[in-house]
């Protein structure tokens, strides 16, 4: 497969992430990759570095909702609240990183939009 067609999606837990190792991996990676984060869960002192790395093209930032809720479940239970929560997270993401999210990931739940069931494996 052509390397240009490959993509890596990294969905870390910001609370337990070894930020120094992550920064070293991003700096030495042969190609950019996508990292899915909830801006609310990223330490304030790491947001500027992420913003700079994205601006330099070393990584792409995707939106992950805080606490990894299952969005389709929330939509079914309270559609207005789910939409408002997503909009609020997107606004905070834009404010924190200065860009629109490159995509959206549901994080540790393994849920992919379009799936009718959650994956049993943890990402």
C-alpha positions in Angstrom: 0.0 0.0 0.0 1.2 3.5 -0.8 2.5 5.3 2.3 0.5 8.4 1.2 -2.7 6.4 1.8 -1.8 5.3 5.3 -2.9 7.3 8.3 -2.4 6.9 12.0 -5.0 8.0 14.5 -3.7 8.4 18.1 -6.4 8.7 20.8 -4.5 9.2 24.1 -5.7 9.8 27.6 -4.3 13.3 28.2 -4.2 12.7 32.0 -1.8 9.8 31.7 0.0 10.6 28.5 3.8 10.9 28.7 3.9 14.3 26.9 7.7 14.4 26.5 7.7 11.1 24.7 4.7 12.1 22.6 6.4 15.4 21.6 9.6 13.4 20.7 7.5 11.0 18.6 5.8 13.8 16.7 9.1 15.5 16.1 10.7 12.4 14.7 7.8 11.0 12.8 8.4 10.5 9.1 4.9 11.8 8.3 2.2 13.7 10.2 -0.5 11.8 12.0 -3.8 12.6 13.6 -4.3 12.9 17.3 -7.9 13.0 18.8 -8.2 15.2 21.9 -10.8 16.9 24.0 -9.5 20.4 24.5 -11.1 20.4 28.0 -8.8 17.5 29.0 -5.5 18.8 27.6 -3.3 20.5 30.2 -3.2 24.2 29.5 0.6 24.2 29.2 0.4 21.6 26.3 -2.2 23.4 24.2 0.3 25.9 22.7 2.7 23.1 21.7 -0.2 21.2 20.0 -1.3 24.3 18.2 2.2 25.0 16.9 2.8 21.4 15.9 -0.5 21.4 13.9 0.3 24.8 12.3 3.7 23.3 11.2 2.0 20.3 9.7 3.5 17.8 12.0 0.2 16.6 13.3 -3.5 17.0 12.6 -5.9 17.6 15.5 -9.3 15.8 15.7 -12.0 16.4 18.2 -12.8 13.9 20.9 -15.6 14.6 23.3 -14.6 14.8 27.0 -15.1 11.6 29.0 -15.7 9.6 25.8 -19.5 9.5 25.7 -21.2 7.4 23.2 -22.6 10.3 21.0 -25.4 8.2 19.4 -26.6 7.1 22.8 -26.7 10.7 23.9 -28.5 11.8 20.8 -31.2 9.2 21.3 -31.7 10.1 25.0 -31.4 13.9 24.7 -30.8 15.2 21.1 -30.7 18.9 22.1 -28.2 18.3 24.9 -26.0 16.1 22.7 -25.9 18.8 20.0 -25.2 21.5 22.5 -22.4 19.5 24.1 -20.8 18.8 20.7 -21.1 22.5 19.7 -19.5 23.6 23.0 -16.6 21.1 22.6 -16.0 22.3 19.1 -15.9 25.9 20.2 -13.5 25.2 23.0 -11.4 23.1 20.5 -11.2 26.1 18.1 -10.3 28.5 20.9 -7.6 26.2 22.3 -6.0 25.1 19.1 -6.9 27.8 16.6 -8.2 25.4 14.0 -11.3 23.5 13.1 -11.2 19.8 14.1 -9.9 17.6 11.3 -12.4 15.0 12.4 -14.1 13.4 15.4 -13.2 10.3 17.3 -15.1 8.8 20.2 -11.9 7.8 22.0 -11.7 4.7 24.2 -15.2 3.6 23.6 -14.3 2.2 20.2 -17.5 3.7 18.7 -17.3 4.7 15.1 -20.0 6.9 13.5 -22.2 4.7 11.4 -21.8 1.6 13.5 -24.8 0.3 15.2 -22.8 -1.3 18.1 -19.7 -0.3 20.0 -16.5 -2.2 19.3 -15.4 -4.5 22.1 -11.8 -3.5 21.7 -10.4 -0.4 23.4 -8.5 2.0 21.2 
